[in-house]
Amino acid sequence: MTTTSPIIVALDYPHAADALTLADQLNPQDCRLKVGKELFTRSGPVVVEQLQAKGFEVFLDLKFHDIPNTTAAAVRVAAELGVWMVNVHAGGGRRMMEACRETLARFNGNRPLLTAVTVLTSLEQEDLQEVGIDIEPMVQVQRLARLAAESGMDGVVCSAREARALRASLGEEFKLVTPGIRPDDSAADDQRRVVTPAQALENGSSYLVIGRPITRAEAPAQALAQILASL
Ligand SMILES: O=c1ccn([C@@H]2O[C@H](COP(=O)(O)O)[C@@H](O)[C@H]2O)c(=O)[nH]1
């Protein structure tokens, strides 16, 4: 089932049973689901297929980052799984992203969205400095997003803090997938470039990735409903 909801719930659980229990409390009309490294490393493609069988579109968030041949092969296998979105790291460079885009050509119209991570939402300027990037996150995000667009990506993963600038420079069709979403009353946890759900949409985000504010709530379905009502 396809939905118009912008919410993607991050199923960061160690076991498939936890993810499937949460999925049973949610409605595919209200959100998509994200399978990341923890859940996939334990449960693999089976849990993706189980979530899809429940009617959810799945974002496979494995952030592939390797040489072009290896990354493109991984993207192709993700496409064969029938996921709705798959991603790579923009830092893998132009040739890596182009190889991923080219490998999806064989799927014609029936392919996943392909997005590229710019600067993780857990990073701030000091973190970038420590790894030799002496510019503000906003500037680095803009640089990588432009490269991603030129390399044929459907969009990028960034903070909603950068969404307004990217929307203006890269147009309405370019997907802006924004984690680091925190309702006013939620802890930031390890996230640094955080934005509220309503502000993220106002800034031009296409999709809001939300994990702990929903999955660690006493009543996750209610937490999702409150967020949807706030939009
Ligand atoms: O820059 C990024 C890229 C991916 N993520 C992922 O999104 C969720 C966020 O979870 P919260 O619990 O809402 O913090 C998580 O799965 C990350 O791996 C991100 O946070 N930032």
The ligand as an SDF file (V2000), in Angstrom:
LIG
                    3D

 21 22  0  0  0  0  0  0  0  0999 V2000
   21.7220   11.3400    9.2870 O   0  0  0  0  0  0  0  0  0  0  0  0
   21.0550   10.3710    9.7140 C   0  0  0  0  0  0  0  0  0  0  0  0
   20.7940    9.2480    8.9400 C   0  0  0  0  0  0  0  0  0  0  0  0
   20.0300    8.2510    9.4620 C   0  0  0  0  0  0  0  0  0  0  0  0
   19.5360    8.3080   10.7110 N   0  0  0  0  0  0  0  0  0  0  0  0
   18.6870    7.1900   11.1910 C   0  0  0  0  0  0  0  0  0  0  0  0
   17.3980    7.6950   11.5080 O   0  0  0  0  0  0  0  0  0  0  0  0
   16.9070    7.1010   12.6970 C   0  0  0  0  0  0  0  0  0  0  0  0
   16.6450    8.1800   13.7120 C   0  0  0  0  0  0  0  0  0  0  0  0
   16.2190    7.5950   14.9100 O   0  0  0  0  0  0  0  0  0  0  0  0
   15.8240    8.4680   16.2110 P   0  0  0  0  0  0  0  0  0  0  0  0
   15.5710    7.4230   17.2540 O   0  0  0  0  0  0  0  0  0  0  0  0
   14.5990    9.2680   15.8470 O   0  0  0  0  0  0  0  0  0  0  0  0
   16.9830    9.3350   16.5580 O   0  0  0  0  0  0  0  0  0  0  0  0
   17.9480    6.0870   13.1340 C   0  0  0  0  0  0  0  0  0  0  0  0
   17.5410    4.8320   12.6490 O   0  0  0  0  0  0  0  0  0  0  0  0
   19.2160    6.5080   12.4380 C   0  0  0  0  0  0  0  0  0  0  0  0
   20.0240    5.4090   12.0740 O   0  0  0  0  0  0  0  0  0  0  0  0
   19.7920    9.4130   11.4760 C   0  0  0  0  0  0  0  0  0  0  0  0
   19.3620    9.4990   12.6420 O   0  0  0  0  0  0  0  0  0  0  0  0
   20.5430   10.4240   10.9510 N   0  0  0  0  0  0  0  0  0  0  0  0
  1  2  2  0
  2  3  1  0
  2 21  1  0
  3  4  2  0
  4  5  1  0
  5  6  1  0
  5 19  1  0
  6  7  1  0
  6 17  1  0
  7  8  1  0
  8  9  1  0
  8 15  1  0
  9 10  1  0
 10 11  1  0
 11 12  2  0
 11 13  1  0
 11 14  1  0
 15 16  1  0
 15 17  1  0
 17 18  1  0
 19 20  2  0
 19 21  1  0
M  END
$$$$
